[in-house]
Amino acid sequence: MKELTQEIPSQGISPRAIPSKVLDWQASGADAVYDRKTIYDYMDGGAEVYLAFDFREVFSRKYKHPSAQDEITLDIFDMGSPEEAYGVFSSDRQDPDAGIGQESEYGPGLLRFWQGRYFVSVTASGDEPSAEKAIHELGKLAAAQLGPAGFYPALLAALPATGLKKNRTSYFHAPVNLNNRFFVASENILNLDRKTDCVLAEYAADREAAECFSSSAIPTRPRPAKPISPSPKPICPTPDRMERP
């Protein structure tokens, strides 16, 4: 972990560009950065989700309210490319859109969005309703510092458009991300790794909007063992295995 006083060279983000005060919330403590080697010091138990992508580092800052012990945490993840930032965002979507960044969602005490090569989360501990306005404001201010919008993964274009639920589509590389959305197996039976581009999509199959998943996995270079078909058939689970929102 690195404590910062000026700026983060690899991200090109200056902490001074992000306001130290948002509404009544004031930055507290030193800014910090964690990279691929030190991220476990910050989030033991959730780091695998980010390391399965081209994660570079995360900039973290905390804000406190003067009248309470409540805390807001801003985390800006440099994912290396817009495709990877979209991937992290898309691997866990379940809340309504918040209108921030390229795509976003907000649930009680948690704002998530992506912009360009960055994935951002803003979380509140304590009194979540009182922090909601500050969370949204901080998200908007951070998004404005993250540069222009980025491209979506090209593999998404291979998905049939009819019935596609765009907010239930995930892009990933590793089995940990697949199993977070739709559990396949404890072992890596599809031979997925960071060289494999995958999508998992949900479709409305009929007028009653029944759920159905399809997946596509394409290795970017040949591998001697467990080859994956470049055009796998869609996987549609039986009703008892369908994921419900």
N, C-alpha and C positions, 0 to 999 in steps of 0.2 A: 504494500500500500504506500502511495505517495501523498503527502500533504502538499497542497498547492497554495501559492501566494500570488501567482501571476497568470500563467496560462498553460494549456495542455497542448504540447507541440503536435502530436500525431492527429488529434482531432481538429486542431485549428480553432478551438472554441476558447475564448477568454472568459473566465469566471466573472470578470467585470462587465461583460456584455449581458449577463443575466442578472437582473436587479437583485440586490441583497435584501430588499424589502418589498413585499407584495401585500398590499392592503395593510392589515395590522400584524402581519407575520414577518419576522426578522430572521435573517440568516444566523445560524448558531453553530459555533465551532468551526474547525478548519475544513475546507473542501478536500476531497480525497479522490484518488484514481486507483482502480484495480484493473490489472491486465489478466491475460490468460493464466499466468502463474499464481497470481494472488487473489483471484476472484473467490476462491474457497474461503479466504479469510473474511469475506464480506457476506456471502450467501451460501453457507454450507447446506446442501440439500437441494438447491435449485440451480446450481451452476451448470449442471450437465445440459440443460435446455439451451443455454447460450453457447457453450463450448461445442455443441453439435453443429453450429453455424460458424461463419468466419469472424467470430467475435474478436475485437481488438482490445477494447478497454471500456470501462464505465466511469463516468464522472458523477460523483455523488455530493449532494449538498443538503443539509437539514435546515428547516425553518421552525421557529418556535413562536407561540403566541404569548404576549406579555402577561396576560391575565390567567393563564392556565398552563398545565404541563403538556398540553397537546403538541404534537410534532408532525410536520409535513416533510417528507423525503422526496427529493428530486433526483432521479437517476437517468442519465443520458448515456445510452450504449452506442458506441461506435461499432457497427456491424461489418464495416469494410466495403459494403456496396448496398444500393437500394434493394436489390433482390433479397439479400440476407436480412435486411431490416424488416422487409415485408414478411419474410419467413417467420421470424420470431413473433411479430405481431399476430400473424394469422394462425399460429399454433394454439392459441387459446382465446377464442372470441365467444362471448356470451351476453354482453351487455349492450345497451343502446348506443348509437353513434353520438359523439360529443361535438362534432364539427370542428375538430382541431387537427392540424397536420393533414397528411394525405388520406389517412383513415384513422379512426379513433373509436374508443368506447369508454363509457363511464358507468361504473357500478359504485355502490356505497364505499366511499373512502379510497377509490382507486381509479385513476385516469391512465389509459394506455393509448399511445399513438405512434405512428412512424412518419418520418419526414426525410426524404433523401436516404442517406446511408445510416440514419440514426433511428433507433427505437427508444422511446421515452416512457417512463412510468413515474407517476406522481402519486404517492400514497400518504394517507393520514392515519395516525394512531391517536386514540382518544375519542374526542367528540367529533365524529365524522360529519354530521350535518353542519356544524359551525365552521368546518374547514372547507366545505364544498365550493363556495365562491372563490376562495383563495386558490384551491386546486386548479379550477378552470382558468383562472387568470394567470397563474404561474405556467400552466401548459401553453397558453397562447403566447406568452412572452418568450418561452423557451423555443417554441416552434419557429418564431420569427428570426431566431439566430442560427437556424440549422441549414440555411441555404435553400436552393430550389428543389422542386419535387424530383423524384427519381423514377426510373423505369420499373415496371412490374416484371417478374420472371417470365421469360419467353414461353416456358412450358404451359403457362395458363392459357395461351392461345389455342392449345390442342384440345381443350375441353369443349364439348358441345354446348352451345349457348342456351338451347331450349330447356327450360326448367331449372337452370343452374342457380343455386343460392350463393351468390358471391360472398356474402358475409359468413358462409359456412365452408369456405374453401381454404385449404392450408397448403403451404409450400414448405418442404423440409428435405433433409438428407438422411437422418439417422433414425433408428428404431425407437429411441426415447421419445422423439416428437410424434411419430406415428402412434405409438401406444398411448400417448397422452390424449389423443383424439379418438382413436379406435383401437382397442387392444387386439393384437394379432397373436403374439406369442412372447414368452419370456426370453427365448433365444432369438438371435438375429437370423431368422430363417430366410429372409429375402436378401441377405448379404448387403444391407445398406451401409453406407458410410458417407463421409463428407464429399466424396467424388460422385455421389449419386443424387440426381435431381428428381424429386418426387412431388406429386400433388395428390391431395385427398379432397374430393369434392362431394357435396351433398346436392341432391336433385329433388325437385317436386315431381313425383312419378305420375300423379294424376290430379284430378280436380280437388281431391281431399288433401293434397299436399303431403302424401306419404313420403317418408324419408328413404333415401337410397344413396349409398356411397359408391363412388368410382375412384379408382386410383391409377396412377401412371408412374412408372419408375424407369428411368433411362440412365445407364452408366455412362459417364463421360469419357471413359477409356476402357479398353478391354481388360478383363481379369480372368485368370486361369481357372478359378474355382467358382462354383455356384453362379453361373451366368444368369443375368436377368433378361428376359425377353424385352426388346426395345418397344414392343407394342402389346403390353399386357392387357388382358381382358378386364373390363370393369368388375369390381368386387361389390356385390350388393348383399348386405347381410339379411338374414332372416329377421322377421319382426321382433323376435325376442332379443336380438342383438343390436337393434337400432338404437342409436344415441338420441336421446330426447333433449330439447333445449331447456 
